[in-house]
């Protein structure tokens, strides 16, 4: 059992706002872009989602750590967030199946955290001011010193981060049952549950580093391509956009999720933009325009696709999904080509399973192309 820590900690925002709280996780200092997650469960999956790389995550649920940590619930080999903020941090967990308490998980993964923070006030501030860089420190409360460190933190806009969380070497994964399809996965920060979903549909996978060339991918002889989620600004990924264009020209089926959705749109001539404060959580409503049904979705993105530019490219793209909260684009399909993408996360982990049908649609697309 980890003893309750009453060590003070400081949260400083780039606009000068200061919050005082208590330290959790690793003792030290960390900087990054502030963002907030509205999920009431699934904190470990969020902490290990590579799409959060470079960010400090505010959890809006009141209690964090109450069910501990379990190794097989991680979406990456290690935690990817730069820091964590919450109101009530639970040092004791109530789940017998947990491997250890969240404090040990954060310490082992070198995540600096702060709790006893008025997260409602903090989130309200971000909703008004937009995404801000911040610093958490449990080893210094000198505001001038912290401000100096914070000034060195780069803006997320224009930042290429996918190559930092991608695999360094290509590797293969095979389904437990028979192999029905070969899918090349471009790893820009792929979540483990995406790979599980694809293998569960009979796909043999080869997962490639973010900066792999089209020729290297083609050598494996895939039936289709998958573009993964990941962190950073998609507009800073010219290397990936060039490869996606070649994939589209090949005529083979292609499916993109989150960052992969943005890269597909960029490859088709549609620009992206930095959102005011992004979408993060497991309760975002999305309308499937074709079926007329709504889906409750899991989301994690701070950039979006330009809806006006999509309209001007209506001969190339069809919008398939719309966010019901703010009308932003959540999914597209290319006309005349077997390629589609969504901004949200149909694999969940955490989140609802309303959108799992998209993996089945991808399988049907691959089978039609093969036959």
C-alpha positions as CSV (number, residue, x, y, z in Angstrom):
1,X,0.0,0.0,0.0
2,X,1.2,3.5,-0.9
3,X,0.8,6.0,1.9
4,X,-1.2,9.2,1.3
5,X,1.0,11.9,0.1
6,X,0.5,15.4,1.5
7,X,3.3,17.0,-0.4
8,X,2.2,20.3,-2.0
9,X,2.2,20.8,-5.8
10,X,1.7,23.7,-8.1
11,X,-0.1,24.0,-11.4
12,X,0.8,27.0,-13.5
13,X,-1.0,27.9,-16.8
14,X,0.7,29.9,-19.6
15,X,-1.7,32.8,-19.0
16,X,-0.4,33.1,-15.4
17,X,-3.3,31.3,-13.7
18,X,-2.1,29.3,-10.6
19,X,-3.7,26.3,-8.9
20,X,-2.4,24.8,-5.7
21,X,-2.9,21.1,-4.9
22,X,-1.1,18.0,-3.6
23,X,1.4,15.7,-5.4
24,X,0.7,12.3,-6.8
25,X,2.7,10.1,-9.1
26,X,6.4,10.9,-9.7
27,X,7.8,13.9,-7.7
28,X,9.2,16.4,-10.2
29,X,8.0,18.9,-12.9
30,X,6.4,18.4,-16.3
31,X,5.1,20.6,-19.0
32,X,2.6,20.1,-21.9
33,X,-0.7,21.2,-23.4
34,X,-3.7,21.0,-21.1
35,X,-6.7,19.0,-22.2
36,X,-9.6,17.4,-20.4
37,X,-11.3,14.0,-20.6
38,X,-15.0,13.6,-19.7
39,X,-15.0,9.8,-19.2
40,X,-16.2,8.4,-15.9
41,X,-14.1,5.3,-16.3
42,X,-11.1,4.0,-18.3
43,X,-8.4,6.2,-16.9
44,X,-5.6,3.7,-17.4
45,X,-6.6,3.3,-21.1
46,X,-6.5,7.1,-21.4
47,X,-3.1,7.4,-19.7
48,X,-1.6,4.9,-22.1
49,X,-3.3,6.3,-25.3
50,X,-0.4,7.5,-27.6
51,X,-2.7,10.2,-28.9
52,X,-2.2,12.1,-25.6
53,X,1.6,12.2,-26.0
54,X,2.9,15.7,-25.1
55,X,-0.2,16.6,-23.1
56,X,-1.3,17.1,-19.5
57,X,-4.6,15.4,-18.9
58,X,-7.3,16.7,-16.7
59,X,-9.8,14.0,-15.6
60,X,-13.2,15.5,-15.0
61,X,-14.5,12.5,-13.1
62,X,-14.2,13.2,-9.3
63,X,-12.5,9.9,-8.2
64,X,-9.3,8.7,-10.0
65,X,-7.5,5.6,-8.9
66,X,-10.4,3.9,-7.1
67,X,-10.1,0.6,-9.1
68,X,-6.3,0.5,-9.4
69,X,-4.3,-0.5,-12.4
70,X,-4.2,-3.8,-14.4
71,X,-1.5,-4.4,-16.9
72,X,-3.6,-5.8,-19.7
73,X,-5.8,-2.7,-19.7
74,X,-2.9,-0.5,-21.2
75,X,-3.2,0.7,-24.8
76,X,0.6,1.2,-25.1
77,X,3.6,-0.3,-23.5
78,X,3.8,2.6,-21.1
79,X,2.0,5.8,-20.1
80,X,2.1,8.4,-22.8
81,X,0.6,11.5,-21.0
82,X,3.1,14.1,-19.7
83,X,1.1,14.8,-16.6
84,X,-2.3,14.2,-14.8
85,X,-4.7,16.4,-12.9
86,X,-7.7,15.3,-10.9
87,X,-9.8,16.3,-7.9
88,X,-9.7,13.2,-5.7
89,X,-6.8,10.8,-6.1
90,X,-7.4,7.4,-4.5
91,X,-4.3,5.7,-3.1
92,X,-6.3,2.5,-2.2
93,X,-8.1,0.5,-4.9
94,X,-11.2,-1.6,-4.4
95,X,-10.8,-4.1,-7.3
96,X,-9.3,-7.5,-6.3
97,X,-8.2,-8.1,-9.9
98,X,-6.0,-5.0,-10.0
99,X,-2.3,-5.6,-10.2
100,X,-1.4,-2.6,-8.1
101,X,-2.6,0.9,-7.1
102,X,-2.6,3.8,-9.6
103,X,0.1,5.6,-7.6
104,X,2.6,2.8,-8.4
105,X,1.6,2.8,-12.0
106,X,2.2,6.5,-12.3
107,X,5.5,6.3,-10.4
108,X,6.7,3.4,-12.6
109,X,5.8,5.4,-15.7
110,X,7.4,8.7,-14.5
111,X,4.1,10.6,-14.7
112,X,3.9,13.7,-12.5
113,X,0.4,14.3,-11.2
114,X,-1.5,16.8,-9.0
115,X,-4.8,16.4,-7.2
116,X,-7.0,18.3,-4.8
117,X,-7.6,20.7,-7.7
118,X,-11.0,22.3,-8.5
119,X,-11.2,20.6,-11.9
120,X,-14.6,22.2,-12.7
121,X,-13.0,25.7,-12.4
122,X,-10.0,24.5,-14.4
123,X,-12.1,23.0,-17.2
124,X,-14.3,26.1,-17.3
125,X,-11.2,28.2,-17.8
126,X,-10.0,26.0,-20.7
127,X,-13.4,26.1,-22.3
128,X,-13.2,29.8,-22.3
129,X,-9.6,30.4,-23.0
130,X,-8.9,27.3,-25.2
131,X,-6.1,24.8,-24.9
132,X,-3.2,26.2,-22.9
133,X,0.3,24.9,-22.1
134,X,0.9,24.3,-18.4
135,X,3.5,23.1,-15.9
136,X,2.9,20.8,-12.9
137,X,5.6,20.8,-10.2
138,X,5.9,19.0,-6.9
139,X,9.6,19.9,-6.4
140,X,9.3,23.7,-6.8
141,X,6.7,26.4,-6.0
142,X,8.8,29.3,-7.4
143,X,6.4,30.8,-9.9
144,X,9.2,32.8,-11.7
145,X,11.3,29.6,-12.1
146,X,8.2,27.6,-13.3
147,X,7.3,30.3,-15.8
148,X,10.7,30.2,-17.3
149,X,10.4,26.4,-17.8
150,X,6.9,26.8,-19.2
151,X,8.1,29.3,-21.8
152,X,10.3,26.7,-23.4
153,X,7.3,24.4,-24.0
154,X,6.4,24.3,-27.7
155,X,2.9,24.9,-29.1
156,X,1.1,21.7,-30.2
157,X,0.3,23.5,-33.5
158,X,3.0,22.6,-36.0
159,X,4.4,19.8,-33.8
160,X,5.2,16.4,-35.4
161,X,4.9,13.8,-32.6
162,X,3.7,10.6,-34.3
163,X,7.2,9.4,-35.1
164,X,8.1,9.6,-31.4
165,X,5.4,7.1,-30.3
166,X,5.6,4.8,-33.4
167,X,7.3,1.4,-33.3
168,X,10.9,1.5,-34.3
169,X,10.8,-1.7,-36.2
170,X,8.0,-3.3,-38.3
171,X,6.5,-6.4,-36.7
172,X,3.8,-8.9,-37.6
173,X,0.7,-10.1,-35.8
174,X,-1.5,-13.1,-36.7
175,X,-5.1,-13.9,-35.7
176,X,-5.8,-17.0,-33.6
177,X,-8.1,-18.4,-36.2
178,X,-7.4,-18.6,-40.0
179,X,-5.9,-15.7,-41.9
180,X,-8.5,-14.2,-44.2
181,X,-6.8,-10.8,-45.1
182,X,-3.5,-9.0,-44.9
183,X,-3.6,-5.5,-43.6
184,X,-0.7,-3.1,-43.5
185,X,-1.0,-0.9,-40.3
186,X,0.7,2.5,-40.4
187,X,1.7,3.1,-36.8
188,X,1.4,6.8,-35.9
189,X,0.6,5.9,-32.3
190,X,-1.7,2.9,-32.7
191,X,-3.8,1.6,-29.8
192,X,-3.6,-2.0,-28.9
193,X,-7.4,-2.5,-29.1
194,X,-7.3,-1.4,-32.8
195,X,-4.9,-4.2,-33.5
196,X,-7.1,-6.6,-31.5
197,X,-10.2,-5.6,-33.5
198,X,-8.5,-6.2,-36.8
199,X,-7.1,-9.6,-35.8
200,X,-10.5,-10.5,-34.4
201,X,-11.8,-10.1,-37.9
202,X,-9.2,-12.6,-39.4
203,X,-6.6,-10.1,-40.4
204,X,-2.9,-10.8,-40.5
205,X,-1.2,-7.5,-39.6
206,X,2.2,-6.0,-40.3
207,X,2.7,-2.8,-38.3
208,X,5.0,-0.3,-39.9
209,X,6.9,2.6,-38.4
210,X,5.4,6.0,-39.1
211,X,8.1,7.0,-41.6
212,X,8.0,3.8,-43.7
213,X,8.0,4.4,-47.4
214,X,5.2,3.2,-49.7
215,X,7.6,0.8,-51.5
216,X,8.5,-0.9,-48.2
217,X,4.9,-1.4,-47.3
218,X,4.1,-2.8,-50.8
219,X,6.9,-5.4,-50.5
220,X,4.8,-7.2,-47.9
221,X,1.9,-7.5,-50.4
222,X,-1.0,-6.2,-48.3
223,X,-4.7,-6.5,-49.3
224,X,-5.5,-3.2,-47.6
225,X,-4.1,-0.3,-45.6
226,X,-4.9,1.0,-42.1
227,X,-4.0,4.5,-40.9
228,X,-3.8,4.7,-37.1
229,X,-4.5,7.3,-34.5
230,X,-1.7,9.3,-33.0
231,X,-0.5,12.7,-31.5
232,X,0.5,16.0,-32.8
233,X,-0.4,18.2,-35.8
234,X,-1.3,16.3,-38.9
235,X,-0.3,19.2,-41.1
236,X,3.3,18.7,-39.9
237,X,3.3,15.1,-41.4
238,X,4.2,15.7,-45.1
239,X,6.0,12.3,-45.1
240,X,2.8,10.5,-44.2
241,X,0.5,12.5,-46.5
242,X,2.8,11.5,-49.5
243,X,2.5,7.8,-48.6
244,X,-1.3,8.0,-48.2
245,X,-1.5,9.5,-51.7
246,X,0.4,6.5,-53.1
247,X,-1.9,4.2,-51.2
248,X,-5.0,5.8,-52.6
249,X,-3.5,5.6,-56.1
250,X,-3.0,1.8,-55.6
251,X,-6.8,1.3,-55.5
252,X,-6.6,-1.0,-52.5
253,X,-9.0,-0.5,-49.6
254,X,-8.0,2.0,-46.9
255,X,-9.4,2.8,-43.4
256,X,-8.3,5.6,-41.1
257,X,-9.0,6.5,-37.5
258,X,-8.5,9.9,-35.8
259,X,-5.1,11.1,-37.0
260,X,-5.5,8.6,-39.9
261,X,-8.7,10.4,-40.8
262,X,-7.0,13.7,-40.9
263,X,-4.1,12.3,-43.0
264,X,-6.6,10.9,-45.5
265,X,-8.3,14.2,-45.8
266,X,-5.0,16.0,-46.2
267,X,-4.0,13.6,-49.0
268,X,-7.2,14.5,-50.8
269,X,-6.5,18.2,-50.6
270,X,-8.5,19.1,-47.5
271,X,-6.8,21.1,-44.7
272,X,-7.0,20.6,-41.0
273,X,-7.1,23.1,-38.1
274,X,-6.3,23.3,-34.4
275,X,-9.5,23.1,-32.4
276,X,-10.4,25.4,-29.5
277,X,-10.2,22.7,-26.9
278,X,-10.8,19.4,-28.8
279,X,-13.0,16.4,-28.1
280,X,-11.9,13.9,-25.4
281,X,-14.1,11.3,-23.6
282,X,-16.4,8.4,-24.2
283,X,-19.8,10.1,-24.5
284,X,-19.6,12.2,-27.7
285,X,-22.8,11.9,-29.9
286,X,-22.2,11.4,-33.6
287,X,-24.8,11.2,-36.4
288,X,-24.3,8.6,-39.1
289,X,-25.8,10.5,-42.0
290,X,-26.5,7.5,-44.2
291,X,-28.3,5.4,-41.6
292,X,-29.8,8.4,-39.7
293,X,-28.7,6.8,-36.4
294,X,-26.7,8.4,-33.6
295,X,-23.7,6.7,-32.0
296,X,-22.2,7.4,-28.6
297,X,-18.5,7.5,-29.4
298,X,-15.0,7.5,-27.8
299,X,-12.9,10.5,-28.9
300,X,-9.5,12.0,-28.4
301,X,-8.4,14.7,-30.8
302,X,-7.3,18.3,-30.7
303,X,-7.3,18.9,-34.5
304,X,-10.2,18.7,-37.0
305,X,-10.9,18.6,-40.7
306,X,-12.1,21.8,-42.4
307,X,-15.8,21.4,-43.2
308,X,-15.9,24.2,-45.7
309,X,-12.9,22.8,-47.6
310,X,-14.7,19.5,-47.7
311,X,-17.7,21.1,-49.3
312,X,-15.5,22.6,-52.0
313,X,-14.2,19.0,-52.6
314,X,-17.6,17.4,-52.8
315,X,-16.6,15.7,-56.1
316,X,-13.9,13.8,-54.1
317,X,-15.3,13.4,-50.6
318,X,-18.6,12.5,-49.1
319,X,-19.2,13.4,-45.4
320,X,-20.6,10.4,-43.6
321,X,-20.6,11.4,-39.9
322,X,-21.2,14.7,-38.0
323,X,-20.7,15.5,-34.4
324,X,-24.0,16.4,-32.8
325,X,-22.5,18.7,-30.2
326,X,-20.7,21.2,-32.6
327,X,-21.4,19.9,-36.1
328,X,-17.7,19.2,-36.8
329,X,-16.9,16.5,-39.4
330,X,-16.5,13.0,-37.8
331,X,-16.3,10.8,-40.9
332,X,-15.7,10.8,-44.7
333,X,-15.7,8.5,-47.6
334,X,-13.9,9.0,-50.9
335,X,-16.1,8.9,-54.0
336,X,-15.2,6.2,-56.5
337,X,-12.4,4.8,-54.3
338,X,-12.5,2.1,-51.5
339,X,-11.3,4.5,-48.8
340,X,-13.0,5.9,-45.7
341,X,-12.2,7.3,-42.2
342,X,-13.6,8.5,-39.0
343,X,-12.4,11.1,-36.5
344,X,-13.6,9.1,-33.4
345,X,-12.5,5.7,-32.0
346,X,-14.7,2.8,-33.0
347,X,-12.4,0.4,-31.1
348,X,-13.3,2.2,-27.8
349,X,-11.0,1.1,-25.0
350,X,-12.5,2.8,-23.1
351,X,-15.9,3.5,-24.4
352,X,-19.1,2.2,-26.0
353,X,-19.2,-0.3,-28.8
354,X,-21.8,1.6,-31.0
355,X,-19.3,2.0,-33.9
356,X,-17.7,-1.4,-34.1
357,X,-19.6,-2.0,-37.3
358,X,-16.9,0.1,-39.1
359,X,-14.4,-2.7,-38.8
360,X,-17.0,-5.0,-40.4
361,X,-17.5,-2.5,-43.3
362,X,-13.7,-2.4,-43.8
363,X,-13.6,-6.2,-44.0
364,X,-16.5,-6.2,-46.6
365,X,-14.6,-3.6,-48.6
366,X,-11.4,-5.8,-48.6
367,X,-13.3,-8.9,-49.6
368,X,-15.0,-7.1,-52.5
369,X,-11.6,-5.9,-53.7
370,X,-10.1,-9.3,-53.4
371,X,-12.9,-11.0,-55.3
